[in-house]
Amino acid sequence: MSWAGADDAAALDFLLNISRRHGLRDTLLIPAGDAEIRLTAQSHGALSGAFRIMLPEWEALRWVCEKPLLYQRAAELGLAFPNTYRIAAPEQAAGLEPAFPIILKPHMGGGNSRFVKAKVIRVDNRASFLPAYNEAATEIGAGNVVVQEMIPGGGESQFSYAALWHGGAPVAEFTARRTRQYPVDFGYTSTFVETADEPEAAAAARILLASISYSGLVEIEFKRDRRDGALKLLDVNPRPWSWFGLCRAAGIDLGAMLWALAQGDTVPSAGVQSHASWMYLSRDVAAAIGLASGGRLSAAQYLRSFTAVRSWATFSLNDPLPGLIDLPLTAWRVLTRRVFHIG
């Protein structure tokens, strides 16, 4: 048996059969991708009889996973988010007069289309907008394409709330700044993340998650808009995220806490270590080169950032092979530019 993916018609049966065959009833099932999140939440009842599940059912979870619903809930709760244009058909797109630059992104991750894999497309002018929108709409449906203003600034303006929740309340939480990312203005992935005290992000995240009585791991992304000073909600990831290794390095081991909670054990309180950071070295070099070429990062500043690194994405002295393999893969991604820029 082999896993054909969460979108496969037999995906649920595959998981149930695996559980029965290998006696996994007490195993904690942790979906690690958007499609897997959707499958697990939509099949919550069936999977709860085969695994331990630490995730809300889909009727609640979809309010933070599907971006149109996320922004609707944010508006209801009085949380700031980027200006988002409501478009349900190509005809509406043809009459739209947005303020450029804008970004196009899928309403939720998961899937194999070119647009979904790109995650975000930047569009700088009207001549490029309609072709880009129509192509995306053809791939995933017009109602599933989110058209949104692009907030200026790079990783220095982006913050994350990382936490473990249970029964609608936080068990452990901290905030971080996604200081560098690649590409530098709107990243496909974070490359340098450091713990940072951002109480406004924590407060907004608590309001949002409490509204759906959330349980499980979660990372919520925000960006500070320098035009009006508002901290704006971007995205919610109810799963382990790329820089998850920083949690343990910063003194809040959310993975271990999740397991303890699933076992019914008491989770000890923990405080976050200040100035701890995580680095994706190969991609961070590419991000640093981009920032340096624009005069936004000096060599001295970049070298100083290494002093606080407590966790690496792929590098480890006792297991160097993943880091070595990642070097040519990162070079290929940089060359092919998995995040598109149109116009």
C-alpha positions, 0 to 999 in steps of 0.5 A, a space after each residue: 500500500 502506498 499513500 496516494 495523497 489526501 485528495 485521492 478518493 481512497 485516502 480515508 479508507 487507506 488511513 483506516 486500514 493502516 490503523 486497523 492493520 498496525 493497531 494504531 488506535 492510540 497513535 496521534 495523527 498529525 496532518 502536515 499539509 493543507 490537503 491533509 488538514 482538510 481530509 482529517 477535519 472533514 473525516 473527524 468522526 471516522 478518524 477519531 475512532 482509528 487515531 487520536 486527533 487534536 484538531 477541530 471538526 471542519 465546520 469550525 476549522 474551515 473558518 480559519 482555513 478558507 481565506 474568504 471565510 477567514 477574512 469574513 470572521 476577522 471583519 466580524 471580530 474587528 481584526 484588521 486584514 488586507 483589503 480583499 476584492 470580492 470576485 466570484 466570476 471572470 466578468 467581475 474581474 474584468 470590471 475591477 479597478 484595484 490599486 496595484 500591486 496586488 496579489 492572487 492566491 488560492 483560497 486554501 492550499 493543497 492540490 497540484 495545480 500550478 497556481 496552488 503550488 506557487 502559493 502567491 502571484 504578484 501582479 503590478 498592472 492591469 494589463 497583466 491582471 486579467 490574464 493572470 486571474 483568468 489562468 488561476 480561475 481556470 485552474 481552481 475556479 473563479 470563486 477560489 481565487 483571492 485577490 488582495 492588496 499587497 502590503 509593502 515591506 518584507 520580512 521585518 514587518 511580518 510576525 507570527 503567533 505560534 501556539 498549542 490550544 486545547 478546548 478553546 484556550 491557549 496551553 502555550 504560546 509565543 510570538 516571532 518575527 519572520 525577519 527574512 524570507 524568500 522572495 524577500 517582499 512576499 515569501 514563499 518560505 521563511 528563511 530567518 525567524 527570531 522570537 519577538 514580543 508582539 502582544 498585539 499579534 497574540 491578542 488578535 490570535 486569541 480572539 480569532 481562535 477562541 471564536 472557533 473553540 480551537 484545539 491543536 497546533 497553530 501558527 497565525 501570520 500577520 504583517 505590520 502595514 507601515 502606511 497605517 500602522 495596523 497589524 493585519 491578519 494574513 493566514 492561519 496554519 493549523 499544522 506544524 509549520 516550516 520553522 517549527 524547530 524554533 519552538 523547542 530551541 526557544 524553550 516552548 516545545 509545542 510538539 512534546 506538549 501536544 503529545 503530552 496533551 494527547 496522552 492526558 498528561 499535565 503540560 508544564 508551563 514554559 517561558 520563551 527564550 528571547 533572541 532565539 532564532 531559526 535559519 534555513 541556511 541555503 535559502 537565507 543566503 539567497 534572501 540575504 543576497 537579494 536584500 544586500 543588493 537593494 541596500 537593505 542588509 549589510 554583511 556585518 548585520 547578516 553575520 551577526 544574525 548567526 549568533 542567535 541561531 538555535 535551530 536549523 531547517 536542514 543542517 545538523 552535524 550528526 546528520 549532514 546529508 539533508 543539508 547537502 541535498 537541499 543545496 542543489 534543490 534550493 538553487 533550482 527553486 531560486 532559478 525557476 522562481 516558484 513564486 511568480 511576479 507578473 507585470 
